[in-house]
Amino acid sequence: MAGYGENFNLMKMKLIGFGSIIIGFLVAASGYRYGSFGIGLAGVILLLIGIAFIVGHVLRRNERR
């Protein structure tokens, strides 16, 4: 994907962030439903990773202004 540069990297960060949030929420809900602490914790960790990617995306986007 040559030629896209910084915008492509920001788009990847946003997609990874939102994907991690959605998957993390589903995994955490599944862990809660079946009473599995480990699966619930894995979902929460995925949620936190997704939030970190979204915050990183916003910070990098605002850095250029």
Backbone hydrogen bonds in HBPLUS format (Angstrom, degrees):
<---DONOR---> <-ACCEPTOR-->    atom                        ^
c    i                          cat <-CA-CA->   ^        H-A-AA   ^      H-
h    n   atom  resd res      DA  || num        DHA   H-A  angle D-A-AA Bond
n    s   type  num  typ     dist DA aas  dist angle  dist       angle   num
A0009-ASN N   A0005-GLY O   3.32 MM   4  6.68 154.6  2.39 147.1 154.3     1
A0010-LEU N   A0006-GLU O   2.97 MM   4  6.26 156.5  2.02 152.8 159.2     2
A0011-MET N   A0007-ASN O   2.97 MM   4  6.16 151.2  2.05 141.2 149.2     3
A0012-LYS N   A0008-PHE O   2.96 MM   4  6.22 153.9  2.02 146.4 153.1     4
A0013-MET N   A0009-ASN O   3.01 MM   4  6.27 158.3  2.05 146.6 152.3     5
A0014-LYS N   A0010-LEU O   3.00 MM   4  6.24 157.4  2.05 147.3 153.1     6
A0015-LEU N   A0011-MET O   2.95 MM   4  6.18 164.4  1.97 152.1 156.0     7
A0016-ILE N   A0012-LYS O   2.88 MM   4  6.01 165.8  1.90 155.0 159.0     8
A0017-GLY N   A0013-MET O   2.92 MM   4  5.97 155.3  1.98 142.1 149.6     9
A0018-PHE N   A0014-LYS O   2.93 MM   4  6.16 171.9  1.93 155.9 157.2    10
A0019-GLY N   A0015-LEU O   2.90 MM   4  5.89 157.8  1.95 144.3 151.6    11
A0020-SER N   A0016-ILE O   2.89 MM   4  5.96 156.3  1.95 144.5 150.9    12
A0021-ILE N   A0017-GLY O   2.98 MM   4  6.20 153.9  2.05 147.3 154.8    13
A0022-ILE N   A0018-PHE O   2.99 MM   4  6.19 165.2  2.01 150.6 154.0    14
A0023-ILE N   A0019-GLY O   2.95 MM   4  6.07 172.9  1.95 152.9 155.3    15
A0024-GLY N   A0020-SER O   2.76 MM   4  5.63 154.0  1.83 139.9 148.7    16
A0025-PHE N   A0021-ILE O   2.92 MM   4  6.02 156.1  1.98 144.6 150.5    17
A0026-LEU N   A0022-ILE O   3.07 MM   4  6.34 161.0  2.11 148.6 153.6    18
A0027-VAL N   A0023-ILE O   2.88 MM   4  6.10 158.2  1.93 151.7 157.9    19
A0028-ALA N   A0024-GLY O   2.86 MM   4  5.98 161.3  1.89 148.4 154.0    20
A0029-ALA N   A0025-PHE O   2.89 MM   4  6.04 158.8  1.94 147.9 153.9    21
A0030-SER N   A0026-LEU O   2.95 MM   4  6.09 150.7  2.04 140.0 148.3    22
A0031-GLY N   A0027-VAL O   2.88 MM   4  6.13 153.6  1.95 147.0 154.4    23
A0032-TYR N   A0028-ALA O   2.92 MM   4  6.18 152.5  2.00 146.3 153.7    24
A0033-ARG N   A0029-ALA O   2.88 MM   4  6.04 158.1  1.93 145.0 151.5    25
A0034-TYR N   A0030-SER O   3.04 MM   4  6.22 158.7  2.09 149.1 153.1    26
A0035-GLY N   A0031-GLY O   2.93 MM   4  5.74 107.6  2.47 132.3 147.5    27
A0036-SER N   A0031-GLY O   2.84 MM   5  4.83 143.1  1.98 143.5 148.6    28
A0035-GLY N   A0032-TYR O   3.31 MM   3  5.04 154.4  2.38  94.8 102.3    29
A0040-GLY N   A0036-SER O   3.10 MM   4  6.25 160.2  2.14 146.6 152.7    30
A0041-LEU N   A0037-PHE O   2.85 MM   4  6.02 154.1  1.92 148.6 155.8    31
A0042-ALA N   A0038-GLY O   2.96 MM   4  6.20 153.2  2.04 143.7 151.0    32
A0043-GLY N   A0039-ILE O   3.02 MM   4  6.28 151.5  2.10 145.9 153.2    33
A0044-VAL N   A0040-GLY O   3.02 MM   4  6.33 153.4  2.09 146.0 153.0    34
A0045-ILE N   A0041-LEU O   2.94 MM   4  6.19 154.8  2.00 149.1 156.0    35
A0046-LEU N   A0042-ALA O   3.00 MM   4  6.26 155.5  2.06 145.2 151.6    36
A0047-LEU N   A0043-GLY O   2.93 MM   4  6.20 150.8  2.01 144.4 152.9    37
A0048-LEU N   A0044-VAL O   2.95 MM   4  6.25 156.9  2.00 148.6 154.0    38
A0049-ILE N   A0045-ILE O   2.95 MM   4  6.22 153.1  2.02 148.2 155.7    39
A0050-GLY N   A0046-LEU O   2.96 MM   4  6.16 159.6  2.00 148.1 153.4    40
A0051-ILE N   A0047-LEU O   2.94 MM   4  6.22 155.3  2.00 149.6 156.4    41
A0052-ALA N   A0048-LEU O   2.95 MM   4  6.14 153.9  2.02 143.9 151.0    42
A0053-PHE N   A0049-ILE O   3.01 MM   4  6.32 152.6  2.09 148.3 155.2    43
A0054-ILE N   A0050-GLY O   3.04 MM   4  6.32 157.9  2.09 148.5 154.3    44
A0055-VAL N   A0051-ILE O   2.93 MM   4  6.13 163.9  1.95 152.8 157.2    45
A0056-GLY N   A0052-ALA O   2.90 MM   4  6.03 158.4  1.94 144.9 151.5    46
A0057-HIS N   A0053-PHE O   2.86 MM   4  6.05 149.7  1.95 143.7 152.2    47
A0058-VAL N   A0054-ILE O   2.99 MM   4  6.28 161.1  2.03 151.9 155.6    48
A0059-LEU N   A0055-VAL O   2.94 MM   4  6.15 163.4  1.97 152.9 157.6    49
A0060-ARG N   A0056-GLY O   2.96 MM   4  6.07 162.2  1.99 148.2 152.9    50
A0061-ARG N   A0057-HIS O   2.95 MM   4  6.08 152.5  2.02 146.0 154.1    51
A0062-ASN N   A0058-VAL O   2.95 MM   4  6.10 161.1  1.99 149.7 154.4    52
A0063-GLU N   A0059-LEU O   2.99 MM   4  6.02 129.4  2.25 136.8 149.9    53
A0065-ARG N   A0062-ASN O   3.32 MM   3  5.49 153.0  2.40 102.5 110.0    54
